[in-house]
Amino acid sequence: MPGHVLKLSKLNHPLAFLSGTVLLCCAAVLFTARNLAKTYSALRVRHDPRGAVVQDAESYLRGGNWLGSPDAFVVLVAWFDYGCPACRRFGQRLRDLQRRYPGYVALLVRDLPVTPIGVDAAVAARCAARQGAFEKVFYFLVERVGDLSGNQVQQDYLETLPVPDVPALRACFHSLNRDSVFAEDLEDAARLGIAAVPSLLIGSRLYEGVPRNLDDLISDMVDKKQDGSL
């Protein structure tokens, strides 16, 4: 099940801004009535436990930050919010999968922060990526961000993140343009009609939430890659 669903009622979020006919709210994509109709019509099957088929899945392997190699046997894409408990549980589960299949599984983390703490955490993680520390900070946040409020990330919590240069991280955190930093991830979420986090693109199938049989899906894909049938 997805952890957080995007809602039209959150129009007073500090990150909300208007661009053309598209309103970005809570750093997530909210559409005008016309675009909403198109989106939800296109995603009639998104609750299918088998996932909705995405014809151009490879076009979404852009932006974001990687956990593991883009050349791994199995590549997943996740639209993610650090403030979402279901997202954090998925992050912990992913680490277990990567330990079980070292070098075989990679995740492209794409930001779709619905919660205020998720916005701040995503900005901090992107700044950490500039120092080559994204993976360490990702798992640090997944494990510890649940007990924080937004102002804690903005104040003393930045000092505890595992990066080589904390002053540079702090400067990046306060200077990054939050109206544009998530633009590519939001654009692709809009194209797919994503309405909740986490949402996963596994192969050519899009899942709203984490599939219950995720471990079996990954195991099957690894086996097929190894024997050349995938």
BAVOMI-435602 format. One line per 8 residues: for each residue y, x, z of C-alpha. Coordinates in steps of 0.1 Angstrom, whole numbers. Layout:
residues N
Y X Z | ...
end
This chain:
residues 230
0 0 0 | 35 12 -7 | 56 23 23 | 91 11 13 | 101 -15 -13 | 135 -12 -30 | 157 -42 -21 | 188 -57 -38
203 -64 -4 | 210 -28 4 | 243 -27 -15 | 263 -12 14 | 244 21 14 | 269 51 13 | 252 65 -18 | 256 33 -38
275 38 -71 | 279 20 -104 | 272 35 -138 | 273 11 -168 | 250 -18 -160 | 229 1 -135 | 236 2 -98 | 221 31 -79
217 21 -43 | 201 40 -14 | 196 67 -39 | 171 44 -56 | 175 24 -88 | 187 -11 -86 | 192 -30 -118 | 213 -58 -131
196 -92 -135 | 189 -85 -171 | 173 -51 -165 | 153 -64 -135 | 137 -91 -157 | 127 -65 -182 | 114 -41 -156 | 92 -66 -137
80 -81 -169 | 69 -46 -180 | 51 -40 -147 | 31 -72 -144 | 0 -51 -138 | 15 -27 -113 | -6 -41 -84 | -38 -35 -104
-59 -12 -82 | -68 7 -114 | -31 15 -119 | -9 6 -148 | -14 26 -180 | 16 48 -189 | 14 58 -226 | 39 87 -224
28 101 -190 | 34 137 -199 | 71 130 -204 | 74 125 -166 | 63 160 -159 | 99 172 -155 | 125 176 -128 | 115 175 -91
97 204 -74 | 61 215 -75 | 35 219 -49 | 9 240 -66 | 9 252 -102 | 19 230 -131 | -11 244 -149 | -36 231 -123
-66 211 -134 | -53 179 -117 | -16 171 -117 | 0 142 -98 | 36 130 -99 | 49 112 -68 | 82 94 -63 | 88 102 -27
110 95 3 | 107 118 34 | 118 89 56 | 89 67 45 | 58 70 68 | 34 62 40 | 49 90 19 | 45 114 48
9 104 53 | 3 110 16 | 19 144 19 | -5 153 47 | -34 140 26 | -23 160 -3 | -24 192 17 | -60 184 27
-69 179 -10 | -53 212 -20 | -73 230 7 | -105 213 -5 | -98 222 -41 | -77 254 -39 | -58 259 -72 | -71 228 -88
-46 201 -75 | -8 202 -79 | 19 176 -71 | 53 172 -88 | 75 158 -61 | 103 135 -75 | 128 121 -51 | 134 84 -47
149 82 -12 | 152 47 1 | 161 56 37 | 192 75 48 | 171 102 65 | 152 105 33 | 183 113 14 | 193 141 37
158 155 38 | 155 154 0 | 188 173 -3 | 176 199 22 | 143 203 4 | 161 208 -29 | 183 234 -14 | 153 251 0
137 252 -34 | 166 273 -46 | 154 299 -22 | 117 296 -32 | 109 278 0 | 102 243 -12 | 66 241 -2 | 72 253 33
101 230 38 | 83 200 23 | 54 202 47 | 77 210 76 | 97 178 68 | 65 157 63 | 53 167 97 | 86 164 117
112 143 100 | 98 110 114 | 115 114 147 | 150 123 133 | 181 104 124 | 203 114 95 | 229 131 116 | 203 154 131
194 167 97 | 231 173 90 | 237 191 122 | 213 213 142 | 181 205 123 | 190 225 93 | 189 256 115 | 152 251 121
140 248 85 | 118 277 73 | 140 293 47 | 151 329 42 | 189 322 43 | 200 294 66 | 237 297 60 | 231 294 22
209 263 29 | 237 248 50 | 263 255 23 | 241 240 -4 | 233 209 17 | 270 201 22 | 281 209 -13 | 254 193 -34
266 163 -54 | 245 134 -41 | 255 111 -69 | 239 133 -95 | 213 154 -78 | 187 126 -80 | 198 113 -114 | 168 125 -135
143 112 -109 | 161 79 -107 | 162 76 -145 | 125 80 -149 | 118 57 -120 | 139 31 -138 | 119 37 -171 | 87 30 -152
101 1 -132 | 91 17 -99 | 99 -7 -71 | 84 11 -40 | 76 45 -25 | 53 62 -27 | 45 56 -63 | 20 80 -80
14 89 -115 | -22 102 -118 | -32 112 -153 | -20 83 -174 | -20 57 -146 | 8 46 -124 | 0 34 -88 | 23 16 -65
13 31 -32 | -16 55 -27 | -49 44 -41 | -75 39 -14 | -100 59 -35 | -75 88 -40 | -100 114 -28 | -127 101 -52
-102 100 -81 | -93 136 -75 | -129 147 -71 | -139 130 -103 | -110 145 -122 | -118 180 -109 | -155 176 -118 | -146 164 -153
-122 192 -159 | -148 217 -148 | -175 204 -171 | -150 199 -200 | -153 162 -203 | -116 155 -194
end
